[in-house]
């Protein structure tokens, strides 16, 4: 034993078959004993914490079947093993002392494997595959490189040691970088736990290195900074895993609340046997939970869908794992109803089907609203007949169909005679009742494939399709239907307590293909109807091209008369009417405009009568 403050030179020759740390100081017997006691206490504390963490997380893994707990237990085991090799405990306790080769490489193997597992643990903890796919690929690559570096053992132990050390440092930097990015950029809660835990370990490593170099003062904390930092890292990560358990509980609570939502939910096993349903499912279907548990969802099927429909659903789930669409189901009382259904296949990590989840929404009210909107858009609210919009759409399709099949079609324009009289005398409620009964009779007079529409007021249009390919036969078929309609309308209507006899004027136009536009067809049919009304009503007239020429001429004359009135171009002339022996029998008045006679009237001495050849805009006041 050396006296205090004495100087002596010692030469040490050390032969190490494993990694070893030699403190460059001399100890007194009492100080060395105290140091050893503290050192063993620290090691007991460290490995005790590590053992507890491993056992606890293995229990969590077997209970929850979550791989992250297994990764954590593996990581802690590898870190504890690596520190055991650093302290020389591995050679004393884990393998024989004569296993010199393994003693030389054990420390580097521990660091390489722990770095790889740590990266995989971080990947699953932070879920980098979801929030940072590019970084996730780098993490996987770095973990792979740490494992591949083990191959270097075969070639050169110093090279392997250097590679393992460099990769471990690089892995630590990458780990810290990913944790920083996911914490502050992606705002990932678990990444913040990881950032603090990794920082504690790295700070411990840096302080320990500085202490070996003699830069920092030597004390209990600087000498044991590495194991202290590692223990703190394990504890912080354990808190993170505990937070994960709390998060899972919160998710389960949210899932339980969501399960009792307004949507009906059923869950089946892989054999399509129902294992659970929620309250909304029972309210929608009428089946209590106890009646459907263990049964197939086929009990909900209606008779509206074919077997091929259900095969397509199965094929969609098999190929994409999901099917979404509308279908008809059947309640417990036999009532059929529409649902919006989503079927999802749940698979485990190996891709094997575990469950099927179905969510259904009763869309009866929505379908009724859609039907009402469709009715308002395409049907007359009084008679429930198609309106002008639907008629135009069906007429376009009829023209295309006529062109393909080379068959004639017919358009019938019907206007009730003296309809205004019943409105004025009996009231509009009687008029509406008459229109409803007329609509029913018109529908009864045609085939199911034909269209009966109400344009408004007392005007109806009938579209006859698939008539003969011969124009004469097609005209005969249209005429037969027209006569049937006139006969039906001519039968007395019973309007409440009033019996009414009604007539109708009808115009008919034949069409073939798309030679005429929809508007032109309606115009021609309208002209034919007015021709029928002009000659007394209650009859049928087919459209005649000559009639259209006359109408166009009348329109042209009306336009010229309006222009002459606006420009005050009319001049009134009187011309004597002479009979036998030169006696004047009357005077003919002539109204001329720009040199042309547009109106004439003959006045007899005994009476003031006049005849206006054209009276479209009431110009007779010029003939007084």
C-alpha positions as CSV (number, residue, x, y, z in Angstrom):
1,X,0.0,0.0,0.0
2,X,1.4,3.4,-1.0
3,X,1.6,6.2,1.5
4,X,-0.4,9.4,0.7
5,X,1.0,11.8,-1.8
6,X,3.8,9.5,-2.8
7,X,4.8,8.9,-6.5
8,X,5.4,5.5,-8.1
9,X,5.6,4.4,-11.7
10,X,3.5,1.3,-12.7
11,X,3.6,-0.5,-16.0
12,X,0.5,-2.5,-16.9
13,X,0.4,-5.1,-19.7
14,X,-3.3,-5.9,-20.6
15,X,-4.4,-8.7,-22.8
16,X,-8.1,-8.3,-23.6
17,X,-10.1,-11.0,-25.3
18,X,-13.2,-8.8,-25.1
19,X,-14.1,-5.1,-24.8
20,X,-12.9,-3.6,-21.6
21,X,-12.8,-0.1,-19.9
22,X,-9.8,0.6,-17.7
23,X,-10.2,3.7,-15.5
24,X,-6.8,5.6,-15.5
25,X,-6.7,6.0,-11.7
26,X,-5.5,4.2,-8.6
27,X,-7.8,3.4,-5.8
28,X,-7.3,3.1,-2.1
29,X,-8.7,-0.1,-0.7
30,X,-11.6,1.6,1.0
31,X,-12.4,3.8,-2.1
32,X,-12.1,0.8,-4.4
33,X,-14.5,-1.2,-2.3
34,X,-17.0,1.6,-2.2
35,X,-16.7,2.1,-5.9
36,X,-17.2,-1.6,-6.6
37,X,-20.2,-1.6,-4.2
38,X,-21.8,1.4,-6.0
39,X,-20.9,-0.1,-9.4
40,X,-22.6,-3.4,-8.6
41,X,-25.6,-1.6,-7.1
42,X,-25.9,0.4,-10.3
43,X,-25.7,-2.7,-12.4
44,X,-28.3,-4.5,-10.2
45,X,-30.6,-1.5,-10.5
46,X,-30.0,-1.3,-14.3
47,X,-30.5,-5.0,-15.1
48,X,-33.4,-5.1,-12.7
49,X,-35.2,-2.4,-14.6
50,X,-34.4,-4.0,-17.9
51,X,-35.7,-7.4,-16.7
52,X,-38.9,-5.9,-15.4
53,X,-39.5,-4.0,-18.6
54,X,-38.9,-7.2,-20.7
55,X,-41.2,-9.4,-18.6
56,X,-44.0,-6.7,-18.4
57,X,-43.9,-6.1,-22.2
58,X,-43.9,-9.8,-23.0
59,X,-47.0,-10.1,-20.9
60,X,-48.6,-7.2,-22.8
61,X,-47.6,-8.9,-26.1
62,X,-49.3,-12.2,-25.2
63,X,-52.4,-10.3,-23.9
64,X,-52.8,-7.8,-26.7
65,X,-51.0,-9.5,-29.6
66,X,-49.5,-6.2,-30.6
67,X,-46.0,-6.7,-32.1
68,X,-44.7,-3.4,-30.8
69,X,-44.5,-4.8,-27.2
70,X,-42.4,-7.8,-28.5
71,X,-40.1,-5.4,-30.4
72,X,-39.7,-3.3,-27.2
73,X,-38.9,-6.4,-25.1
74,X,-36.4,-7.5,-27.7
75,X,-34.8,-4.1,-27.9
76,X,-34.4,-3.9,-24.1
77,X,-33.0,-7.4,-23.9
78,X,-30.4,-6.5,-26.6
79,X,-29.4,-3.2,-24.9
80,X,-29.0,-5.0,-21.6
81,X,-27.0,-7.7,-23.2
82,X,-24.7,-5.1,-24.9
83,X,-24.1,-3.4,-21.5
84,X,-23.4,-6.7,-20.0
85,X,-20.6,-7.2,-22.5
86,X,-19.3,-3.7,-21.8
87,X,-19.1,-4.5,-18.1
88,X,-17.5,-7.9,-18.6
89,X,-20.4,-9.6,-17.0
90,X,-21.2,-11.6,-20.2
91,X,-18.0,-13.6,-20.0
92,X,-18.5,-14.3,-16.3
93,X,-22.2,-15.2,-16.5
94,X,-23.4,-15.8,-20.1
95,X,-20.8,-18.1,-21.7
96,X,-17.6,-19.9,-20.9
97,X,-14.4,-17.8,-20.4
98,X,-12.6,-19.8,-23.0
99,X,-15.0,-18.7,-25.7
100,X,-12.6,-16.0,-26.8
101,X,-13.9,-15.4,-30.4
102,X,-17.4,-14.8,-29.2
103,X,-16.2,-12.6,-26.4
104,X,-14.4,-10.4,-29.0
105,X,-17.5,-10.0,-31.3
106,X,-20.3,-10.1,-28.7
107,X,-20.3,-6.4,-28.0
108,X,-20.4,-5.4,-31.7
109,X,-23.2,-7.9,-32.4
110,X,-25.2,-6.5,-29.6
111,X,-24.9,-3.0,-30.8
112,X,-25.7,-3.9,-34.5
113,X,-28.8,-6.0,-33.5
114,X,-30.0,-3.4,-30.9
115,X,-29.7,-0.6,-33.5
116,X,-31.7,-2.6,-36.1
117,X,-34.5,-3.5,-33.6
118,X,-34.6,0.0,-32.2
119,X,-35.2,1.4,-35.7
120,X,-38.0,-1.2,-36.3
121,X,-39.5,-0.3,-32.9
122,X,-39.4,3.4,-33.8
123,X,-41.0,2.7,-37.2
124,X,-44.0,0.9,-35.6
125,X,-44.2,3.3,-32.7
126,X,-44.3,6.5,-34.8
127,X,-46.0,4.8,-37.8
128,X,-43.6,6.3,-40.3
129,X,-45.1,4.1,-43.0
130,X,-48.3,6.2,-42.8
131,X,-47.1,9.7,-42.0
132,X,-43.6,9.8,-43.7
133,X,-43.3,7.1,-46.4
134,X,-40.0,8.3,-47.7
135,X,-38.3,8.4,-44.3
136,X,-39.8,5.0,-43.6
137,X,-37.9,3.6,-46.5
138,X,-34.6,5.1,-45.1
139,X,-35.4,3.6,-41.7
140,X,-35.9,0.1,-43.2
141,X,-32.7,0.5,-45.2
142,X,-30.7,1.5,-42.2
143,X,-32.1,-1.4,-40.1
144,X,-31.2,-3.8,-43.0
145,X,-27.6,-2.4,-43.1
146,X,-27.1,-3.0,-39.4
147,X,-28.1,-6.6,-39.8
148,X,-26.0,-7.0,-43.0
149,X,-23.0,-5.7,-41.2
150,X,-22.9,-8.9,-39.2
151,X,-21.6,-10.6,-42.4
152,X,-18.3,-8.6,-41.8
153,X,-17.5,-11.0,-39.0
154,X,-16.5,-13.6,-41.5
155,X,-14.0,-11.4,-43.3
156,X,-12.3,-9.1,-40.8
157,X,-13.1,-8.5,-37.1
158,X,-11.6,-4.9,-37.0
159,X,-13.6,-4.0,-40.1
160,X,-16.7,-5.4,-38.6
161,X,-16.2,-3.5,-35.4
162,X,-15.6,-0.2,-37.2
163,X,-18.7,-0.8,-39.4
164,X,-20.8,-1.7,-36.5
165,X,-19.7,1.5,-34.6
166,X,-20.3,3.8,-37.6
167,X,-23.7,2.3,-38.3
168,X,-24.8,2.5,-34.7
169,X,-23.9,6.3,-34.6
170,X,-25.6,6.8,-38.0
171,X,-28.7,4.9,-36.7
172,X,-28.8,7.1,-33.6
173,X,-28.6,10.3,-35.7
174,X,-31.3,9.0,-38.1
175,X,-33.5,8.0,-35.1
176,X,-33.2,11.5,-33.6
177,X,-33.9,13.2,-37.0
178,X,-37.0,11.1,-37.7
179,X,-38.3,11.8,-34.2
180,X,-37.7,15.5,-34.6
181,X,-39.5,15.6,-38.0
182,X,-42.5,13.6,-36.9
183,X,-42.8,15.6,-33.6
184,X,-42.8,19.1,-35.0
185,X,-43.8,18.7,-38.6
186,X,-46.3,15.8,-38.4
187,X,-47.3,16.6,-34.7
188,X,-47.1,12.9,-33.8
189,X,-47.6,12.5,-30.1
190,X,-45.7,9.2,-29.8
191,X,-42.8,10.7,-31.7
192,X,-42.3,13.3,-28.9
193,X,-41.9,10.5,-26.3
194,X,-39.4,8.9,-28.6
195,X,-37.5,12.2,-29.1
196,X,-37.1,12.7,-25.4
197,X,-36.1,9.1,-24.8
198,X,-33.5,9.0,-27.6
199,X,-32.1,12.3,-26.4
200,X,-31.6,11.0,-22.9
201,X,-29.7,8.0,-24.3
202,X,-27.6,10.1,-26.6
203,X,-26.8,12.6,-23.9
204,X,-25.7,9.7,-21.7
205,X,-23.4,8.4,-24.4
206,X,-21.8,11.8,-25.1
207,X,-21.2,12.5,-21.3
208,X,-19.7,9.0,-20.9
209,X,-17.4,9.6,-23.9
210,X,-16.3,13.0,-22.6
211,X,-15.6,11.4,-19.2
212,X,-13.3,8.7,-20.7
213,X,-11.4,11.5,-22.5
214,X,-11.0,13.3,-19.2
215,X,-12.9,16.4,-20.3
216,X,-15.6,16.2,-17.7
217,X,-15.0,15.8,-14.0
218,X,-15.2,12.2,-12.8
219,X,-18.1,11.4,-10.5
220,X,-20.9,8.9,-10.1
221,X,-23.1,10.5,-12.8
222,X,-20.4,11.1,-15.4
223,X,-18.9,7.7,-14.9
224,X,-22.2,6.0,-15.3
225,X,-23.9,8.4,-17.7
226,X,-24.3,5.7,-20.4
227,X,-26.3,3.2,-18.3
228,X,-28.2,6.0,-16.6
229,X,-29.2,7.4,-20.0
230,X,-30.1,3.9,-21.3
231,X,-32.2,3.2,-18.2
232,X,-34.0,6.6,-18.6
233,X,-34.6,5.8,-22.2
234,X,-36.2,2.5,-21.3
235,X,-38.4,4.1,-18.7
236,X,-39.5,6.9,-21.1
237,X,-40.3,4.4,-23.8
238,X,-42.3,2.4,-21.3
239,X,-44.3,5.5,-20.5
240,X,-44.9,5.9,-24.3
241,X,-46.1,2.3,-24.5
242,X,-48.4,3.0,-21.5
243,X,-49.7,6.0,-23.3
244,X,-50.3,3.7,-26.3
245,X,-52.4,1.4,-24.1
246,X,-54.4,4.5,-22.9
247,X,-54.8,5.5,-26.6
248,X,-56.1,2.0,-27.4
249,X,-58.6,2.3,-24.6
250,X,-59.7,5.7,-25.9
251,X,-60.0,4.2,-29.4
252,X,-62.1,1.3,-28.0
253,X,-64.3,3.8,-26.2
254,X,-64.8,5.8,-29.3
255,X,-65.4,2.6,-31.3
256,X,-68.0,1.6,-28.8
257,X,-69.7,5.0,-29.1
258,X,-69.5,4.8,-32.9
259,X,-70.8,1.2,-32.9
260,X,-74.0,2.5,-31.3
261,X,-74.4,5.2,-34.0
262,X,-77.5,5.8,-36.2
263,X,-76.2,3.4,-38.8
264,X,-77.0,-0.2,-38.5
265,X,-73.8,-2.3,-38.0
266,X,-73.4,-6.1,-38.1
267,X,-70.2,-8.0,-37.7
268,X,-69.7,-11.6,-38.9
269,X,-66.9,-14.1,-38.5
270,X,-64.9,-15.5,-41.5
271,X,-67.7,-18.0,-42.2
272,X,-70.3,-15.2,-42.5
273,X,-72.0,-16.0,-39.2
274,X,-73.3,-12.9,-37.4
275,X,-71.5,-12.4,-34.1
276,X,-72.6,-8.9,-33.2
277,X,-75.1,-6.2,-34.1
278,X,-75.8,-2.8,-32.7
279,X,-79.1,-1.2,-31.5
280,X,-79.6,0.7,-34.8
281,X,-79.5,-2.6,-36.7
282,X,-82.3,-4.0,-34.7
283,X,-84.3,-0.8,-35.1
284,X,-83.9,-0.8,-38.9
285,X,-84.4,-4.5,-39.5
286,X,-86.8,-5.4,-36.7
287,X,-84.6,-8.3,-35.6
288,X,-83.5,-8.4,-32.0
289,X,-79.8,-9.2,-31.5
290,X,-80.5,-12.6,-30.0
291,X,-82.5,-13.7,-33.1
292,X,-79.7,-13.0,-35.6
293,X,-76.5,-14.0,-33.6
294,X,-75.1,-17.1,-35.2
295,X,-77.2,-16.8,-38.4
296,X,-76.3,-15.7,-41.9
297,X,-76.9,-12.2,-43.2
298,X,-79.0,-13.9,-45.9
299,X,-82.0,-13.6,-43.6
300,X,-82.1,-9.9,-44.6
301,X,-82.2,-10.6,-48.4
302,X,-85.3,-9.5,-50.4
303,X,-86.6,-11.1,-53.5
304,X,-85.7,-8.1,-55.7
305,X,-82.1,-9.1,-56.6
306,X,-80.9,-12.1,-58.6
307,X,-78.2,-14.5,-57.6
308,X,-75.8,-12.7,-60.1
309,X,-76.2,-9.5,-58.1
310,X,-74.9,-11.1,-54.9
311,X,-72.1,-12.8,-56.8
312,X,-70.9,-9.4,-58.1
313,X,-70.9,-8.2,-54.4
314,X,-68.8,-11.2,-53.4
315,X,-66.4,-10.6,-56.3
316,X,-65.9,-7.0,-55.4
317,X,-65.1,-7.8,-51.7
318,X,-62.7,-10.5,-52.8
319,X,-60.8,-8.2,-55.2
320,X,-60.9,-4.9,-53.3
321,X,-62.0,-5.8,-49.8
322,X,-65.0,-3.5,-49.9
323,X,-68.4,-3.1,-51.6
324,X,-70.6,0.0,-51.4
325,X,-74.0,0.5,-53.0
326,X,-77.8,0.5,-52.7
327,X,-79.9,-2.6,-52.4
328,X,-83.3,-3.8,-51.1
329,X,-83.5,-5.7,-47.8
330,X,-86.4,-7.3,-46.0
331,X,-87.5,-6.5,-42.4
332,X,-88.5,-9.1,-39.9
333,X,-92.2,-8.4,-40.7
334,X,-91.6,-9.1,-44.4
335,X,-91.6,-5.4,-45.5
336,X,-89.0,-4.6,-48.2
337,X,-87.0,-1.4,-47.9
338,X,-84.0,0.2,-49.6
339,X,-80.7,0.5,-47.8
340,X,-77.3,2.1,-48.5
341,X,-74.9,-0.8,-47.6
342,X,-71.1,-0.9,-47.1
343,X,-69.5,-4.3,-46.7
344,X,-65.8,-4.4,-45.6
345,X,-63.5,-7.4,-45.2
346,X,-61.2,-7.3,-42.2
347,X,-57.9,-9.2,-42.5
348,X,-55.1,-10.0,-40.1
349,X,-51.4,-9.2,-40.7
350,X,-51.0,-12.4,-42.7
351,X,-53.8,-11.5,-45.1
352,X,-56.2,-14.0,-43.7
353,X,-59.9,-13.0,-43.5
354,X,-61.0,-12.5,-39.9
355,X,-64.3,-10.7,-40.0
356,X,-66.8,-8.9,-42.3
357,X,-68.3,-5.6,-41.2
358,X,-71.5,-4.3,-42.7
359,X,-73.0,-0.8,-42.2
360,X,-76.5,-0.1,-43.5
361,X,-78.6,3.0,-43.6
362,X,-82.3,2.9,-44.2
363,X,-82.8,5.3,-47.2
364,X,-86.6,4.8,-47.4
365,X,-87.3,8.5,-46.6
366,X,-84.5,9.6,-49.0
367,X,-86.0,7.5,-51.8
368,X,-89.4,8.9,-51.2
369,X,-88.0,12.4,-51.4
370,X,-86.2,11.6,-54.6
371,X,-89.3,10.1,-56.0
372,X,-91.2,13.3,-55.1
373,X,-88.6,15.5,-56.6
374,X,-88.6,13.4,-59.7
375,X,-92.3,13.6,-59.9
376,X,-92.3,17.4,-59.6
377,X,-89.6,17.6,-62.2
378,X,-91.1,15.2,-64.8
379,X,-94.8,14.7,-64.0
380,X,-97.8,16.9,-63.9
381,X,-98.9,17.3,-60.2
382,X,-102.6,17.3,-61.1
383,X,-102.9,14.3,-63.4
384,X,-99.6,12.5,-62.6
385,X,-99.0,12.3,-66.3
386,X,-95.5,13.1,-67.8
387,X,-95.0,16.8,-68.3
388,X,-93.4,18.7,-71.2
389,X,-89.9,18.0,-70.0
390,X,-90.4,14.2,-70.0
391,X,-92.3,14.3,-73.2
392,X,-89.5,16.1,-75.0
393,X,-87.0,13.5,-73.6
394,X,-89.2,10.5,-74.7
395,X,-89.8,12.1,-78.1
396,X,-86.1,12.4,-78.8
397,X,-85.7,8.7,-77.9
398,X,-88.6,7.8,-80.0
399,X,-87.1,9.6,-83.0
400,X,-83.8,7.7,-82.6
401,X,-85.7,4.4,-82.1
402,X,-87.8,5.1,-85.2
403,X,-84.6,5.7,-87.2
404,X,-83.0,2.4,-86.0
405,X,-86.1,0.2,-86.5
406,X,-87.4,2.1,-89.6
407,X,-90.9,2.3,-88.2
408,X,-93.3,5.2,-88.1
409,X,-94.5,6.9,-85.0
410,X,-97.3,9.4,-84.4
411,X,-97.8,12.5,-82.3
412,X,-101.3,13.4,-81.2
413,X,-102.2,16.9,-79.9
414,X,-105.5,17.0,-78.0
415,X,-107.3,20.1,-76.9
416,X,-110.6,20.0,-75.0
417,X,-113.5,22.0,-76.6
418,X,-115.1,24.8,-74.5
419,X,-113.0,23.8,-71.4
420,X,-113.0,27.4,-70.3
421,X,-116.8,27.3,-70.0
422,X,-116.8,24.7,-67.2
423,X,-114.1,26.6,-65.3
424,X,-116.1,29.9,-65.5
425,X,-119.5,28.3,-64.7
426,X,-118.8,25.5,-62.2
427,X,-115.4,26.5,-60.8
428,X,-111.8,25.3,-61.1
429,X,-112.3,22.3,-58.8
430,X,-114.7,20.9,-61.4
431,X,-112.3,21.7,-64.2
432,X,-109.5,19.9,-62.3
433,X,-111.7,16.9,-61.8
434,X,-112.5,16.8,-65.5
435,X,-108.8,17.0,-66.4
436,X,-108.0,14.1,-64.1
437,X,-110.8,11.9,-65.6
438,X,-109.7,12.8,-69.1
439,X,-106.1,11.8,-68.3
440,X,-107.4,8.4,-67.0
441,X,-109.4,7.8,-70.2
442,X,-106.5,8.8,-72.4
443,X,-104.1,6.3,-70.6
444,X,-106.7,3.6,-71.1
445,X,-106.9,4.2,-74.8
446,X,-103.2,3.6,-75.6
447,X,-100.7,0.9,-75.1
448,X,-98.4,0.7,-72.0
449,X,-95.4,1.6,-74.2
450,X,-97.0,4.8,-75.4
451,X,-96.8,8.1,-73.6
452,X,-99.6,10.4,-72.5
453,X,-98.5,13.8,-71.4
454,X,-100.1,17.0,-70.3
455,X,-98.6,20.2,-71.5
456,X,-100.7,22.5,-69.4
457,X,-104.3,23.8,-69.3
458,X,-106.5,21.4,-71.3
459,X,-103.8,20.4,-73.7
460,X,-102.6,16.8,-73.9
461,X,-100.1,15.1,-76.2
462,X,-99.9,11.4,-76.9
463,X,-96.8,9.7,-78.4
464,X,-97.4,6.5,-80.3
465,X,-94.3,4.4,-81.0
466,X,-93.6,1.3,-83.1
467,X,-96.3,1.7,-85.7
468,X,-96.1,0.1,-89.1
469,X,-93.2,0.7,-91.4
470,X,-95.8,1.5,-94.1
471,X,-97.0,5.1,-94.0
472,X,-100.6,4.2,-94.9
473,X,-100.8,1.5,-92.3
474,X,-99.2,3.7,-89.7
475,X,-101.8,6.5,-90.5
476,X,-104.6,4.0,-90.2
477,X,-103.3,2.8,-86.8
478,X,-103.0,6.5,-85.6
479,X,-106.5,7.2,-86.9
480,X,-107.9,4.2,-85.1
481,X,-106.4,5.4,-81.8
482,X,-107.7,8.9,-82.4
483,X,-111.3,7.7,-83.0
484,X,-111.1,5.6,-79.9
485,X,-110.0,8.7,-77.9
486,X,-112.8,10.9,-79.3
487,X,-115.3,8.2,-78.5
488,X,-114.0,7.9,-74.9
489,X,-113.9,11.6,-74.3
490,X,-117.4,12.0,-75.9
491,X,-118.8,9.8,-73.1
492,X,-120.4,11.8,-70.3
493,X,-118.2,12.6,-67.3
494,X,-119.6,12.5,-63.8
495,X,-118.1,15.5,-61.9
496,X,-119.3,15.2,-58.4
497,X,-123.1,15.7,-58.7
498,X,-122.8,17.1,-62.3
499,X,-122.8,15.2,-65.6
500,X,-120.7,16.9,-68.3
501,X,-120.4,16.0,-71.9
502,X,-117.1,17.1,-73.5
503,X,-115.6,17.2,-77.0
504,X,-112.0,17.4,-78.2
505,X,-110.1,18.7,-81.2
506,X,-107.2,16.5,-82.2
507,X,-104.2,17.0,-84.5
508,X,-102.0,14.1,-85.7
509,X,-98.5,14.1,-87.2
510,X,-96.6,11.0,-88.4
511,X,-92.9,10.9,-88.1
512,X,-90.2,8.5,-89.3
513,X,-86.5,8.8,-88.2
514,X,-85.0,12.1,-87.4
515,X,-86.0,14.0,-90.4
516,X,-87.9,16.6,-88.3
517,X,-86.8,18.1,-85.0
518,X,-88.8,17.7,-81.8
519,X,-90.0,21.4,-82.0
520,X,-91.0,21.0,-85.6
521,X,-93.1,17.9,-84.8
522,X,-94.9,19.7,-82.0
523,X,-95.5,22.7,-84.2
524,X,-97.0,20.6,-86.9
525,X,-99.2,18.7,-84.5
526,X,-100.4,22.0,-83.0
527,X,-101.3,23.3,-86.4
528,X,-103.3,20.2,-87.2
529,X,-105.2,20.5,-83.9
530,X,-106.1,24.2,-84.6
531,X,-107.3,23.2,-88.1
532,X,-109.6,20.6,-86.4
533,X,-110.9,23.2,-84.0
534,X,-111.4,25.8,-86.8
535,X,-113.8,23.6,-88.6
536,X,-116.0,23.0,-85.6
537,X,-114.1,20.9,-83.1
538,X,-114.6,17.4,-81.8
539,X,-112.8,15.8,-84.8
540,X,-109.4,14.7,-86.0
541,X,-107.1,16.3,-88.6
542,X,-103.8,15.1,-89.9
543,X,-101.1,17.6,-90.6
544,X,-101.1,18.8,-94.3
545,X,-98.1,20.7,-95.7
546,X,-100.5,23.0,-97.6
547,X,-102.1,23.9,-94.4
548,X,-98.7,25.0,-93.1
549,X,-98.2,27.3,-96.1
550,X,-101.6,29.0,-95.5
551,X,-100.7,29.5,-91.8
552,X,-97.3,31.0,-92.8
553,X,-99.0,33.3,-95.2
554,X,-101.4,34.5,-92.5
555,X,-98.5,35.1,-90.2
556,X,-96.8,37.2,-92.9
557,X,-100.0,39.2,-93.5
558,X,-100.4,39.8,-89.8
559,X,-96.9,41.2,-89.6
560,X,-97.4,43.5,-92.6
561,X,-100.7,44.8,-91.1
562,X,-99.0,45.6,-87.8
563,X,-96.3,47.4,-89.6
564,X,-98.9,49.4,-91.6
565,X,-100.8,50.4,-88.5
566,X,-97.7,51.6,-86.7
567,X,-96.7,53.7,-89.8
568,X,-100.3,54.9,-90.5
569,X,-100.1,53.8,-94.1
570,X,-103.8,52.9,-94.5
571,X,-105.9,54.8,-97.0
572,X,-109.7,54.4,-97.2
573,X,-111.4,54.3,-100.7
574,X,-115.1,54.2,-101.6
575,X,-116.3,52.5,-104.8
576,X,-119.9,52.5,-106.1
577,X,-121.7,49.2,-106.7
578,X,-123.9,49.6,-109.8
579,X,-126.7,47.3,-110.9
580,X,-129.1,47.3,-113.9
581,X,-129.8,50.6,-115.6
582,X,-126.9,52.2,-113.7
583,X,-128.6,52.3,-110.4
584,X,-126.3,52.4,-107.4
585,X,-127.0,49.6,-105.0
586,X,-124.3,50.2,-102.5
587,X,-120.8,51.3,-101.8
588,X,-117.7,49.1,-101.4
589,X,-115.1,50.4,-99.0
590,X,-111.5,49.4,-99.7
591,X,-108.6,49.8,-97.3
592,X,-105.3,50.0,-99.0
593,X,-101.8,50.2,-97.7
594,X,-98.8,51.1,-99.9
595,X,-100.9,50.6,-103.0
596,X,-102.3,47.1,-102.0
597,X,-105.8,46.3,-100.8
598,X,-105.7,44.6,-97.5
599,X,-109.4,44.8,-96.5
600,X,-112.7,45.5,-98.2
601,X,-116.4,45.8,-97.1
602,X,-119.7,46.2,-99.0
603,X,-122.3,48.5,-97.5
604,X,-126.0,48.1,-98.5
605,X,-128.4,51.0,-98.4
606,X,-130.7,49.1,-96.1
607,X,-128.2,47.8,-93.6
608,X,-124.7,48.5,-92.5
609,X,-122.9,45.1,-92.9
610,X,-119.4,44.5,-93.6
611,X,-117.1,41.6,-94.3
612,X,-113.4,41.8,-93.6
613,X,-111.4,39.4,-95.7
614,X,-108.7,39.2,-93.0
615,X,-109.3,39.9,-89.4
616,X,-106.2,38.7,-87.5
617,X,-105.6,41.9,-85.6
618,X,-109.0,43.6,-85.7
619,X,-108.5,46.3,-88.3
620,X,-112.2,46.6,-89.0
621,X,-112.3,50.0,-87.3
622,X,-110.6,51.3,-90.3
623,X,-113.5,50.2,-92.5
624,X,-116.2,52.3,-90.8
